[in-house]
Every structure is written in C-alpha cells, then in structure tokens.
Amino acid sequence: MDLSSLSMEQLKELVQGLVDDRIRELIGDPDLGLQLGDSLRARLKQSLVSGERLSGEEMAQQLGLRW
C-alpha cells in the first residue's frame, strides 16, 4: 500500500482502524470464556421472548446517560 496515494479521509480511516485493533489486542474482552449464571440466562431468554425492544438512545435516557 502506498500511503502517499491515500486521501486524507482514507488515511484517517486506516489510522483509526489500526488504533482500534491495537486497543482490542491490549484490553481484550474481559468476559471472554466466562459462563453465564442461571439467573442471567433465564432473564436473557425471557427478554428474547418479549417483543419489547429499546433503542440505544432510549436505554441511555432511562439510565440518565448522555448518548
């Protein structure tokens, strides 16, 4: 890949991707390999059966978070 031929937007996307990948490598998924407890598994199953869904914005508003 010839970096000098990239547009500024392409270079920005490339750098963001590299940074994201490196952060993922360093931090990883702290929950990877953990088992779900029975109570959480039951709540998730109940949630999937329910037709009610919230958007990210709605959930943030309920929790008092700035989205």
CHARMM-style PDB file with segment names, atoms N, HN, CA, C and O in Angstrom:
ATOM      1  N   MET     1       0.839  -1.171   0.000  1.00  0.00      PROA
ATOM      2  CA  MET     1       0.000   0.000   0.000  1.00  0.00      PROA
ATOM      3  C   MET     1       0.887   1.238   0.000  1.00  0.00      PROA
ATOM      4  O   MET     1       1.827   1.345   0.788  1.00  0.00      PROA
ATOM      5  N   ASP     2       0.581   2.151  -0.879  1.00  0.00      PROA
ATOM      6  HN  ASP     2      -0.182   2.063  -1.520  1.00  0.00      PROA
ATOM      7  CA  ASP     2       1.337   3.399  -0.980  1.00  0.00      PROA
ATOM      8  C   ASP     2       0.596   4.476  -0.210  1.00  0.00      PROA
ATOM      9  O   ASP     2      -0.425   4.988  -0.668  1.00  0.00      PROA
ATOM     10  N   LEU     3       1.117   4.819   0.967  1.00  0.00      PROA
ATOM     11  HN  LEU     3       1.947   4.403   1.339  1.00  0.00      PROA
ATOM     12  CA  LEU     3       0.442   5.784   1.830  1.00  0.00      PROA
ATOM     13  C   LEU     3       0.298   7.155   1.186  1.00  0.00      PROA
ATOM     14  O   LEU     3      -0.658   7.876   1.473  1.00  0.00      PROA
ATOM     15  N   SER     4       1.230   7.521   0.324  1.00  0.00      PROA
ATOM     16  HN  SER     4       2.007   6.936   0.091  1.00  0.00      PROA
ATOM     17  CA  SER     4       1.177   8.849  -0.284  1.00  0.00      PROA
ATOM     18  C   SER     4       0.015   8.984  -1.261  1.00  0.00      PROA
ATOM     19  O   SER     4      -0.363  10.099  -1.622  1.00  0.00      PROA
ATOM     20  N   SER     5      -0.557   7.859  -1.693  1.00  0.00      PROA
ATOM     21  HN  SER     5      -0.251   6.953  -1.400  1.00  0.00      PROA
ATOM     22  CA  SER     5      -1.681   7.938  -2.634  1.00  0.00      PROA
ATOM     23  C   SER     5      -3.040   7.962  -1.926  1.00  0.00      PROA
ATOM     24  O   SER     5      -4.076   8.092  -2.578  1.00  0.00      PROA
ATOM     25  N   LEU     6      -3.038   7.838  -0.598  1.00  0.00      PROA
ATOM     26  HN  LEU     6      -2.197   7.733  -0.068  1.00  0.00      PROA
ATOM     27  CA  LEU     6      -4.296   7.846   0.146  1.00  0.00      PROA
ATOM     28  C   LEU     6      -4.810   9.266   0.333  1.00  0.00      PROA
ATOM     29  O   LEU     6      -4.039  10.208   0.519  1.00  0.00      PROA
ATOM     30  N   SER     7      -6.122   9.395   0.278  1.00  0.00      PROA
ATOM     31  HN  SER     7      -6.748   8.630   0.127  1.00  0.00      PROA
ATOM     32  CA  SER     7      -6.719  10.691   0.598  1.00  0.00      PROA
ATOM     33  C   SER     7      -6.639  10.881   2.112  1.00  0.00      PROA
ATOM     34  O   SER     7      -6.338   9.941   2.848  1.00  0.00      PROA
ATOM     35  N   MET     8      -6.906  12.085   2.563  1.00  0.00      PROA
ATOM     36  HN  MET     8      -7.150  12.848   1.966  1.00  0.00      PROA
ATOM     37  CA  MET     8      -6.862  12.364   3.990  1.00  0.00      PROA
ATOM     38  C   MET     8      -7.895  11.503   4.721  1.00  0.00      PROA
ATOM     39  O   MET     8      -7.621  10.993   5.807  1.00  0.00      PROA
ATOM     40  N   GLU     9      -9.079  11.340   4.129  1.00  0.00      PROA
ATOM     41  HN  GLU     9      -9.302  11.754   3.246  1.00  0.00      PROA
ATOM     42  CA  GLU     9     -10.130  10.525   4.746  1.00  0.00      PROA
ATOM     43  C   GLU     9      -9.711   9.056   4.815  1.00  0.00      PROA
ATOM     44  O   GLU     9      -9.959   8.393   5.823  1.00  0.00      PROA
ATOM     45  N   GLN    10      -9.089   8.544   3.771  1.00  0.00      PROA
ATOM     46  HN  GLN    10      -8.888   9.082   2.953  1.00  0.00      PROA
ATOM     47  CA  GLN    10      -8.626   7.152   3.762  1.00  0.00      PROA
ATOM     48  C   GLN    10      -7.536   6.934   4.808  1.00  0.00      PROA
ATOM     49  O   GLN    10      -7.518   5.912   5.494  1.00  0.00      PROA
ATOM     50  N   LEU    11      -6.636   7.894   4.925  1.00  0.00      PROA
ATOM     51  HN  LEU    11      -6.650   8.725   4.368  1.00  0.00      PROA
ATOM     52  CA  LEU    11      -5.569   7.797   5.915  1.00  0.00      PROA
ATOM     53  C   LEU    11      -6.151   7.826   7.329  1.00  0.00      PROA
ATOM     54  O   LEU    11      -5.720   7.077   8.205  1.00  0.00      PROA
ATOM     55  N   LYS    12      -7.133   8.699   7.535  1.00  0.00      PROA
ATOM     56  HN  LYS    12      -7.484   9.307   6.823  1.00  0.00      PROA
ATOM     57  CA  LYS    12      -7.784   8.786   8.842  1.00  0.00      PROA
ATOM     58  C   LYS    12      -8.451   7.456   9.188  1.00  0.00      PROA
ATOM     59  O   LYS    12      -8.317   6.981  10.316  1.00  0.00      PROA
ATOM     60  N   GLU    13      -9.167   6.845   8.244  1.00  0.00      PROA
ATOM     61  HN  GLU    13      -9.276   7.230   7.328  1.00  0.00      PROA
ATOM     62  CA  GLU    13      -9.821   5.556   8.472  1.00  0.00      PROA
ATOM     63  C   GLU    13      -8.798   4.465   8.765  1.00  0.00      PROA
ATOM     64  O   GLU    13      -9.023   3.618   9.630  1.00  0.00      PROA
ATOM     65  N   LEU    14      -7.684   4.481   8.055  1.00  0.00      PROA
ATOM     66  HN  LEU    14      -7.501   5.169   7.353  1.00  0.00      PROA
ATOM     67  CA  LEU    14      -6.628   3.496   8.271  1.00  0.00      PROA
ATOM     68  C   LEU    14      -6.053   3.615   9.686  1.00  0.00      PROA
ATOM     69  O   LEU    14      -5.893   2.613  10.382  1.00  0.00      PROA
ATOM     70  N   VAL    15      -5.748   4.826  10.099  1.00  0.00      PROA
ATOM     71  HN  VAL    15      -5.878   5.640   9.533  1.00  0.00      PROA
ATOM     72  CA  VAL    15      -5.184   5.044  11.432  1.00  0.00      PROA
ATOM     73  C   VAL    15      -6.191   4.653  12.506  1.00  0.00      PROA
ATOM     74  O   VAL    15      -5.825   4.008  13.489  1.00  0.00      PROA
ATOM     75  N   GLN    16      -7.455   5.035  12.332  1.00  0.00      PROA
ATOM     76  HN  GLN    16      -7.752   5.559  11.534  1.00  0.00      PROA
ATOM     77  CA  GLN    16      -8.478   4.665  13.307  1.00  0.00      PROA
ATOM     78  C   GLN    16      -8.597   3.148  13.424  1.00  0.00      PROA
ATOM     79  O   GLN    16      -8.721   2.617  14.527  1.00  0.00      PROA
ATOM     80  N   GLY    17      -8.560   2.456  12.297  1.00  0.00      PROA
ATOM     81  HN  GLY    17      -8.460   2.887  11.401  1.00  0.00      PROA
ATOM     82  CA  GLY    17      -8.631   1.001  12.315  1.00  0.00      PROA
ATOM     83  C   GLY    17      -7.452   0.380  13.031  1.00  0.00      PROA
ATOM     84  O   GLY    17      -7.616  -0.569  13.798  1.00  0.00      PROA
ATOM     85  N   LEU    18      -6.266   0.907  12.788  1.00  0.00      PROA
ATOM     86  HN  LEU    18      -6.132   1.677  12.165  1.00  0.00      PROA
ATOM     87  CA  LEU    18      -5.064   0.394  13.453  1.00  0.00      PROA
ATOM     88  C   LEU    18      -5.126   0.624  14.964  1.00  0.00      PROA
ATOM     89  O   LEU    18      -4.773  -0.260  15.745  1.00  0.00      PROA
ATOM     90  N   VAL    19      -5.572   1.799  15.368  1.00  0.00      PROA
ATOM     91  HN  VAL    19      -5.860   2.516  14.734  1.00  0.00      PROA
ATOM     92  CA  VAL    19      -5.681   2.108  16.792  1.00  0.00      PROA
ATOM     93  C   VAL    19      -6.728   1.199  17.441  1.00  0.00      PROA
ATOM     94  O   VAL    19      -6.490   0.643  18.513  1.00  0.00      PROA
ATOM     95  N   ASP    20      -7.893   1.049  16.788  1.00  0.00      PROA
ATOM     96  HN  ASP    20      -8.086   1.501  15.918  1.00  0.00      PROA
ATOM     97  CA  ASP    20      -8.940   0.170  17.317  1.00  0.00      PROA
ATOM     98  C   ASP    20      -8.426  -1.256  17.493  1.00  0.00      PROA
ATOM     99  O   ASP    20      -8.660  -1.882  18.527  1.00  0.00      PROA
ATOM    100  N   ASP    21      -7.734  -1.760  16.494  1.00  0.00      PROA
ATOM    101  HN  ASP    21      -7.544  -1.251  15.655  1.00  0.00      PROA
ATOM    102  CA  ASP    21      -7.195  -3.119  16.559  1.00  0.00      PROA
ATOM    103  C   ASP    21      -6.207  -3.266  17.713  1.00  0.00      PROA
ATOM    104  O   ASP    21      -6.230  -4.264  18.432  1.00  0.00      PROA
ATOM    105  N   ARG    22      -5.346  -2.276  17.886  1.00  0.00      PROA
ATOM    106  HN  ARG    22      -5.328  -1.465  17.302  1.00  0.00      PROA
ATOM    107  CA  ARG    22      -4.335  -2.351  18.947  1.00  0.00      PROA
ATOM    108  C   ARG    22      -4.977  -2.288  20.334  1.00  0.00      PROA
ATOM    109  O   ARG    22      -4.578  -3.015  21.244  1.00  0.00      PROA
ATOM    110  N   ILE    23      -5.963  -1.425  20.484  1.00  0.00      PROA
ATOM    111  HN  ILE    23      -6.287  -0.835  19.745  1.00  0.00      PROA
ATOM    112  CA  ILE    23      -6.660  -1.336  21.773  1.00  0.00      PROA
ATOM    113  C   ILE    23      -7.337  -2.660  22.089  1.00  0.00      PROA
ATOM    114  O   ILE    23      -7.280  -3.136  23.223  1.00  0.00      PROA
ATOM    115  N   ARG    24      -7.981  -3.260  21.084  1.00  0.00      PROA
ATOM    116  HN  ARG    24      -8.027  -2.874  20.162  1.00  0.00      PROA
ATOM    117  CA  ARG    24      -8.630  -4.556  21.282  1.00  0.00      PROA
ATOM    118  C   ARG    24      -7.610  -5.618  21.698  1.00  0.00      PROA
ATOM    119  O   ARG    24      -7.900  -6.460  22.548  1.00  0.00      PROA
ATOM    120  N   GLU    25      -6.429  -5.580  21.107  1.00  0.00      PROA
ATOM    121  HN  GLU    25      -6.193  -4.896  20.417  1.00  0.00      PROA
ATOM    122  CA  GLU    25      -5.372  -6.533  21.463  1.00  0.00      PROA
ATOM    123  C   GLU    25      -4.930  -6.336  22.915  1.00  0.00      PROA
ATOM    124  O   GLU    25      -4.738  -7.307  23.647  1.00  0.00      PROA
ATOM    125  N   LEU    26      -4.771  -5.084  23.326  1.00  0.00      PROA
ATOM    126  HN  LEU    26      -4.927  -4.294  22.732  1.00  0.00      PROA
ATOM    127  CA  LEU    26      -4.268  -4.790  24.667  1.00  0.00      PROA
ATOM    128  C   LEU    26      -5.312  -5.045  25.750  1.00  0.00      PROA
ATOM    129  O   LEU    26      -4.998  -5.598  26.804  1.00  0.00      PROA
ATOM    130  N   ILE    27      -6.534  -4.647  25.491  1.00  0.00      PROA
ATOM    131  HN  ILE    27      -6.789  -4.198  24.635  1.00  0.00      PROA
ATOM    132  CA  ILE    27      -7.579  -4.766  26.505  1.00  0.00      PROA
ATOM    133  C   ILE    27      -8.285  -6.104  26.428  1.00  0.00      PROA
ATOM    134  O   ILE    27      -8.533  -6.748  27.447  1.00  0.00      PROA
ATOM    135  N   GLY    28      -8.606  -6.515  25.219  1.00  0.00      PROA
ATOM    136  HN  GLY    28      -8.404  -5.992  24.391  1.00  0.00      PROA
ATOM    137  CA  GLY    28      -9.322  -7.768  25.042  1.00  0.00      PROA
ATOM    138  C   GLY    28     -10.734  -7.706  25.592  1.00  0.00      PROA
ATOM    139  O   GLY    28     -11.223  -6.636  25.953  1.00  0.00      PROA
ATOM    140  N   ASP    29     -11.374  -8.836  25.653  1.00  0.00      PROA
ATOM    141  HN  ASP    29     -10.977  -9.706  25.359  1.00  0.00      PROA
ATOM    142  CA  ASP    29     -12.723  -8.949  26.188  1.00  0.00      PROA
ATOM    143  C   ASP    29     -12.624  -9.577  27.572  1.00  0.00      PROA
ATOM    144  O   ASP    29     -12.332 -10.767  27.692  1.00  0.00      PROA
ATOM    145  N   PRO    30     -12.864  -8.789  28.619  1.00  0.00      PROA
ATOM    146  CA  PRO    30     -12.706  -9.332  29.969  1.00  0.00      PROA
ATOM    147  C   PRO    30     -13.704 -10.449  30.282  1.00  0.00      PROA
ATOM    148  O   PRO    30     -13.480 -11.221  31.215  1.00  0.00      PROA
ATOM    149  N   ASP    31     -14.797 -10.551  29.529  1.00  0.00      PROA
ATOM    150  HN  ASP    31     -14.979  -9.924  28.771  1.00  0.00      PROA
ATOM    151  CA  ASP    31     -15.809 -11.578  29.781  1.00  0.00      PROA
ATOM    152  C   ASP    31     -15.593 -12.842  28.946  1.00  0.00      PROA
ATOM    153  O   ASP    31     -16.332 -13.816  29.085  1.00  0.00      PROA
ATOM    154  N   LEU    32     -14.590 -12.823  28.089  1.00  0.00      PROA
ATOM    155  HN  LEU    32     -13.989 -12.031  27.975  1.00  0.00      PROA
ATOM    156  CA  LEU    32     -14.341 -13.968  27.226  1.00  0.00      PROA
ATOM    157  C   LEU    32     -14.055 -15.212  28.051  1.00  0.00      PROA
ATOM    158  O   LEU    32     -13.170 -15.211  28.907  1.00  0.00      PROA
ATOM    159  N   GLY    33     -14.803 -16.267  27.790  1.00  0.00      PROA
ATOM    160  HN  GLY    33     -15.522 -16.268  27.095  1.00  0.00      PROA
ATOM    161  CA  GLY    33     -14.596 -17.530  28.477  1.00  0.00      PROA
ATOM    162  C   GLY    33     -15.407 -17.696  29.751  1.00  0.00      PROA
ATOM    163  O   GLY    33     -15.453 -18.791  30.311  1.00  0.00      PROA
ATOM    164  N   LEU    34     -16.051 -16.628  30.223  1.00  0.00      PROA
ATOM    165  HN  LEU    34     -16.014 -15.738  29.769  1.00  0.00      PROA
ATOM    166  CA  LEU    34     -16.859 -16.728  31.440  1.00  0.00      PROA
ATOM    167  C   LEU    34     -18.210 -17.362  31.114  1.00  0.00      PROA
ATOM    168  O   LEU    34     -18.728 -17.206  30.008  1.00  0.00      PROA
ATOM    169  N   GLN    35     -18.766 -18.068  32.074  1.00  0.00      PROA
ATOM    170  HN  GLN    35     -18.345 -18.195  32.972  1.00  0.00      PROA
ATOM    171  CA  GLN    35     -20.068 -18.700  31.909  1.00  0.00      PROA
ATOM    172  C   GLN    35     -21.159 -17.783  32.444  1.00  0.00      PROA
ATOM    173  O   GLN    35     -20.948 -17.041  33.404  1.00  0.00      PROA
ATOM    174  N   LEU    36     -22.337 -17.843  31.807  1.00  0.00      PROA
ATOM    175  HN  LEU    36     -22.509 -18.446  31.027  1.00  0.00      PROA
ATOM    176  CA  LEU    36     -23.482 -17.088  32.295  1.00  0.00      PROA
ATOM    177  C   LEU    36     -24.101 -17.814  33.478  1.00  0.00      PROA
ATOM    178  O   LEU    36     -24.208 -19.041  33.475  1.00  0.00      PROA
ATOM    179  N   GLY    37     -24.505 -17.060  34.483  1.00  0.00      PROA
ATOM    180  HN  GLY    37     -24.418 -16.064  34.486  1.00  0.00      PROA
ATOM    181  CA  GLY    37     -25.212 -17.650  35.609  1.00  0.00      PROA
ATOM    182  C   GLY    37     -26.626 -18.038  35.202  1.00  0.00      PROA
ATOM    183  O   GLY    37     -27.155 -17.529  34.214  1.00  0.00      PROA
ATOM    184  N   ASP    38     -27.228 -18.928  35.954  1.00  0.00      PROA
ATOM    185  HN  ASP    38     -26.798 -19.342  36.757  1.00  0.00      PROA
ATOM    186  CA  ASP    38     -28.577 -19.403  35.631  1.00  0.00      PROA
ATOM    187  C   ASP    38     -29.602 -18.277  35.628  1.00  0.00      PROA
ATOM    188  O   ASP    38     -30.477 -18.237  34.762  1.00  0.00      PROA
ATOM    189  N   SER    39     -29.502 -17.360  36.590  1.00  0.00      PROA
ATOM    190  HN  SER    39     -28.792 -17.393  37.293  1.00  0.00      PROA
ATOM    191  CA  SER    39     -30.489 -16.277  36.668  1.00  0.00      PROA
ATOM    192  C   SER    39     -30.358 -15.332  35.470  1.00  0.00      PROA
ATOM    193  O   SER    39     -31.365 -14.880  34.925  1.00  0.00      PROA
ATOM    194  N   LEU    40     -29.131 -15.035  35.063  1.00  0.00      PROA
ATOM    195  HN  LEU    40     -28.313 -15.402  35.506  1.00  0.00      PROA
ATOM    196  CA  LEU    40     -28.936 -14.169  33.898  1.00  0.00      PROA
ATOM    197  C   LEU    40     -29.393 -14.874  32.629  1.00  0.00      PROA
ATOM    198  O   LEU    40     -30.008 -14.250  31.764  1.00  0.00      PROA
ATOM    199  N   ARG    41     -29.107 -16.141  32.507  1.00  0.00      PROA
ATOM    200  HN  ARG    41     -28.608 -16.648  33.210  1.00  0.00      PROA
ATOM    201  CA  ARG    41     -29.542 -16.916  31.347  1.00  0.00      PROA
ATOM    202  C   ARG    41     -31.071 -16.885  31.239  1.00  0.00      PROA
ATOM    203  O   ARG    41     -31.614 -16.725  30.146  1.00  0.00      PROA
ATOM    204  N   ALA    42     -31.761 -17.038  32.372  1.00  0.00      PROA
ATOM    205  HN  ALA    42     -31.320 -17.168  33.260  1.00  0.00      PROA
ATOM    206  CA  ALA    42     -33.226 -17.016  32.384  1.00  0.00      PROA
ATOM    207  C   ALA    42     -33.749 -15.635  31.980  1.00  0.00      PROA
ATOM    208  O   ALA    42     -34.714 -15.532  31.223  1.00  0.00      PROA
ATOM    209  N   ARG    43     -33.112 -14.577  32.487  1.00  0.00      PROA
ATOM    210  HN  ARG    43     -32.328 -14.661  33.102  1.00  0.00      PROA
ATOM    211  CA  ARG    43     -33.535 -13.217  32.117  1.00  0.00      PROA
ATOM    212  C   ARG    43     -33.326 -12.955  30.642  1.00  0.00      PROA
ATOM    213  O   ARG    43     -34.168 -12.321  30.005  1.00  0.00      PROA
ATOM    214  N   LEU    44     -32.225 -13.426  30.084  1.00  0.00      PROA
ATOM    215  HN  LEU    44     -31.541 -13.940  30.601  1.00  0.00      PROA
ATOM    216  CA  LEU    44     -31.974 -13.243  28.655  1.00  0.00      PROA
ATOM    217  C   LEU    44     -33.008 -13.987  27.809  1.00  0.00      PROA
ATOM    218  O   LEU    44     -33.505 -13.452  26.818  1.00  0.00      PROA
ATOM    219  N   LYS    45     -33.326 -15.214  28.200  1.00  0.00      PROA
ATOM    220  HN  LYS    45     -32.922 -15.649  29.005  1.00  0.00      PROA
ATOM    221  CA  LYS    45     -34.338 -15.977  27.472  1.00  0.00      PROA
ATOM    222  C   LYS    45     -35.685 -15.274  27.531  1.00  0.00      PROA
ATOM    223  O   LYS    45     -36.391 -15.200  26.525  1.00  0.00      PROA
ATOM    224  N   GLN    46     -36.047 -14.755  28.708  1.00  0.00      PROA
ATOM    225  HN  GLN    46     -35.473 -14.815  29.525  1.00  0.00      PROA
ATOM    226  CA  GLN    46     -37.311 -14.040  28.861  1.00  0.00      PROA
ATOM    227  C   GLN    46     -37.317 -12.779  27.996  1.00  0.00      PROA
ATOM    228  O   GLN    46     -38.339 -12.439  27.400  1.00  0.00      PROA
ATOM    229  N   SER    47     -36.196 -12.096  27.929  1.00  0.00      PROA
ATOM    230  HN  SER    47     -35.366 -12.371  28.414  1.00  0.00      PROA
ATOM    231  CA  SER    47     -36.084 -10.885  27.124  1.00  0.00      PROA
ATOM    232  C   SER    47     -36.253 -11.196  25.643  1.00  0.00      PROA
ATOM    233  O   SER    47     -36.881 -10.426  24.916  1.00  0.00      PROA
ATOM    234  N   LEU    48     -35.698 -12.322  25.189  1.00  0.00      PROA
ATOM    235  HN  LEU    48     -35.188 -12.947  25.780  1.00  0.00      PROA
ATOM    236  CA  LEU    48     -35.817 -12.693  23.786  1.00  0.00      PROA
ATOM    237  C   LEU    48     -37.253 -13.045  23.409  1.00  0.00      PROA
ATOM    238  O   LEU    48     -37.682 -12.783  22.285  1.00  0.00      PROA
ATOM    239  N   VAL    49     -37.992 -13.635  24.342  1.00  0.00      PROA
ATOM    240  HN  VAL    49     -37.643 -13.847  25.255  1.00  0.00      PROA
ATOM    241  CA  VAL    49     -39.385 -13.990  24.092  1.00  0.00      PROA
ATOM    242  C   VAL    49     -40.247 -12.729  24.010  1.00  0.00      PROA
ATOM    243  O   VAL    49     -41.187 -12.662  23.219  1.00  0.00      PROA
ATOM    244  N   SER    50     -39.920 -11.740  24.829  1.00  0.00      PROA
ATOM    245  HN  SER    50     -39.156 -11.795  25.472  1.00  0.00      PROA
ATOM    246  CA  SER    50     -40.662 -10.484  24.852  1.00  0.00      PROA
ATOM    247  C   SER    50     -40.432  -9.741  23.534  1.00  0.00      PROA
ATOM    248  O   SER    50     -39.328  -9.760  22.990  1.00  0.00      PROA
ATOM    249  N   GLY    51     -41.456  -9.103  23.039  1.00  0.00      PROA
ATOM    250  HN  GLY    51     -42.353  -9.087  23.481  1.00  0.00      PROA
ATOM    251  CA  GLY    51     -41.335  -8.323  21.803  1.00  0.00      PROA
ATOM    252  C   GLY    51     -40.849  -6.910  22.044  1.00  0.00      PROA
ATOM    253  O   GLY    51     -40.609  -6.166  21.093  1.00  0.00      PROA
ATOM    254  N   GLU    52     -40.699  -6.526  23.310  1.00  0.00      PROA
ATOM    255  HN  GLU    52     -40.893  -7.130  24.083  1.00  0.00      PROA
ATOM    256  CA  GLU    52     -40.303  -5.155  23.631  1.00  0.00      PROA
ATOM    257  C   GLU    52     -38.817  -4.947  23.355  1.00  0.00      PROA
ATOM    258  O   GLU    52     -37.975  -5.734  23.787  1.00  0.00      PROA
ATOM    259  N   ARG    53     -38.512  -3.880  22.632  1.00  0.00      PROA
ATOM    260  HN  ARG    53     -39.196  -3.240  22.281  1.00  0.00      PROA
ATOM    261  CA  ARG    53     -37.120  -3.547  22.329  1.00  0.00      PROA
ATOM    262  C   ARG    53     -36.900  -2.067  22.582  1.00  0.00      PROA
ATOM    263  O   ARG    53     -37.797  -1.256  22.350  1.00  0.00      PROA
ATOM    264  N   LEU    54     -35.725  -1.712  23.052  1.00  0.00      PROA
ATOM    265  HN  LEU    54     -34.997  -2.371  23.240  1.00  0.00      PROA
ATOM    266  CA  LEU    54     -35.357  -0.320  23.279  1.00  0.00      PROA
ATOM    267  C   LEU    54     -34.181   0.034  22.391  1.00  0.00      PROA
ATOM    268  O   LEU    54     -33.290  -0.784  22.160  1.00  0.00      PROA
ATOM    269  N   SER    55     -34.187   1.262  21.897  1.00  0.00      PROA
ATOM    270  HN  SER    55     -34.911   1.926  22.085  1.00  0.00      PROA
ATOM    271  CA  SER    55     -33.043   1.737  21.133  1.00  0.00      PROA
ATOM    272  C   SER    55     -31.941   2.136  22.117  1.00  0.00      PROA
ATOM    273  O   SER    55     -32.180   2.252  23.319  1.00  0.00      PROA
ATOM    274  N   GLY    56     -30.762   2.338  21.602  1.00  0.00      PROA
ATOM    275  HN  GLY    56     -30.567   2.244  20.625  1.00  0.00      PROA
ATOM    276  CA  GLY    56     -29.656   2.790  22.441  1.00  0.00      PROA
ATOM    277  C   GLY    56     -29.962   4.126  23.090  1.00  0.00      PROA
ATOM    278  O   GLY    56     -29.612   4.356  24.248  1.00  0.00      PROA
ATOM    279  N   GLU    57     -30.622   5.018  22.336  1.00  0.00      PROA
ATOM    280  HN  GLU    57     -30.907   4.831  21.396  1.00  0.00      PROA
ATOM    281  CA  GLU    57     -30.978   6.324  22.863  1.00  0.00      PROA
ATOM    282  C   GLU    57     -31.970   6.197  24.019  1.00  0.00      PROA
ATOM    283  O   GLU    57     -31.837   6.874  25.038  1.00  0.00      PROA
ATOM    284  N   GLU    58     -32.972   5.317  23.852  1.00  0.00      PROA
ATOM    285  HN  GLU    58     -33.080   4.767  23.024  1.00  0.00      PROA
ATOM    286  CA  GLU    58     -33.963   5.119  24.908  1.00  0.00      PROA
ATOM    287  C   GLU    58     -33.317   4.543  26.174  1.00  0.00      PROA
ATOM    288  O   GLU    58     -33.624   4.969  27.287  1.00  0.00      PROA
ATOM    289  N   MET    59     -32.437   3.589  25.991  1.00  0.00      PROA
ATOM    290  HN  MET    59     -32.188   3.242  25.087  1.00  0.00      PROA
ATOM    291  CA  MET    59     -31.762   2.978  27.136  1.00  0.00      PROA
ATOM    292  C   MET    59     -30.891   4.001  27.858  1.00  0.00      PROA
ATOM    293  O   MET    59     -30.880   4.051  29.088  1.00  0.00      PROA
ATOM    294  N   ALA    60     -30.165   4.811  27.101  1.00  0.00      PROA
ATOM    295  HN  ALA    60     -30.174   4.770  26.102  1.00  0.00      PROA
ATOM    296  CA  ALA    60     -29.316   5.839  27.702  1.00  0.00      PROA
ATOM    297  C   ALA    60     -30.163   6.834  28.479  1.00  0.00      PROA
ATOM    298  O   ALA    60     -29.781   7.261  29.569  1.00  0.00      PROA
ATOM    299  N   GLN    61     -31.310   7.204  27.926  1.00  0.00      PROA
ATOM    300  HN  GLN    61     -31.621   6.857  27.041  1.00  0.00      PROA
ATOM    301  CA  GLN    61     -32.188   8.156  28.604  1.00  0.00      PROA
ATOM    302  C   GLN    61     -32.710   7.546  29.913  1.00  0.00      PROA
ATOM    303  O   GLN    61     -32.757   8.236  30.931  1.00  0.00      PROA
ATOM    304  N   GLN    62     -33.099   6.277  29.903  1.00  0.00      PROA
ATOM    305  HN  GLN    62     -33.061   5.717  29.075  1.00  0.00      PROA
ATOM    306  CA  GLN    62     -33.590   5.631  31.120  1.00  0.00      PROA
ATOM    307  C   GLN    62     -32.516   5.569  32.194  1.00  0.00      PROA
ATOM    308  O   GLN    62     -32.813   5.678  33.384  1.00  0.00      PROA
ATOM    309  N   LEU    63     -31.274   5.395  31.775  1.00  0.00      PROA
ATOM    310  HN  LEU    63     -31.033   5.307  30.808  1.00  0.00      PROA
ATOM    311  CA  LEU    63     -30.173   5.282  32.723  1.00  0.00      PROA
ATOM    312  C   LEU    63     -29.562   6.636  33.086  1.00  0.00      PROA
ATOM    313  O   LEU    63     -28.651   6.725  33.909  1.00  0.00      PROA
ATOM    314  N   GLY    64     -30.086   7.684  32.454  1.00  0.00      PROA
ATOM    315  HN  GLY    64     -30.826   7.611  31.785  1.00  0.00      PROA
ATOM    316  CA  GLY    64     -29.570   9.020  32.729  1.00  0.00      PROA
ATOM    317  C   GLY    64     -28.207   9.276  32.134  1.00  0.00      PROA
ATOM    318  O   GLY    64     -27.434  10.077  32.658  1.00  0.00      PROA
ATOM    319  N   LEU    65     -27.903   8.591  31.028  1.00  0.00      PROA
ATOM    320  HN  LEU    65     -28.531   7.940  30.601  1.00  0.00      PROA
ATOM    321  CA  LEU    65     -26.609   8.747  30.376  1.00  0.00      PROA
ATOM    322  C   LEU    65     -26.711   9.712  29.213  1.00  0.00      PROA
ATOM    323  O   LEU    65     -27.763   9.838  28.586  1.00  0.00      PROA
ATOM    324  N   ARG    66     -25.614  10.391  28.929  1.00  0.00      PROA
ATOM    325  HN  ARG    66     -24.759  10.289  29.439  1.00  0.00      PROA
ATOM    326  CA  ARG    66     -25.574  11.253  27.734  1.00  0.00      PROA
ATOM    327  C   ARG    66     -25.076  10.404  26.585  1.00  0.00      PROA
ATOM    328  O   ARG    66     -23.995   9.821  26.676  1.00  0.00      PROA
ATOM    329  N   TRP    67     -25.819  10.321  25.530  1.00  0.00      PROA
ATOM    330  HN  TRP    67     -26.697  10.794  25.456  1.00  0.00      PROA
ATOM    331  CA  TRP    67     -25.514   9.461  24.382  1.00  0.00      PROA
ATOM    332  C   TRP    67     -24.731  10.218  23.372  1.00  0.00      PROA
ATOM    333  OT1 TRP    67     -24.375   9.670  22.329  1.00  0.00      PROA
TER     334      TRP     67
END
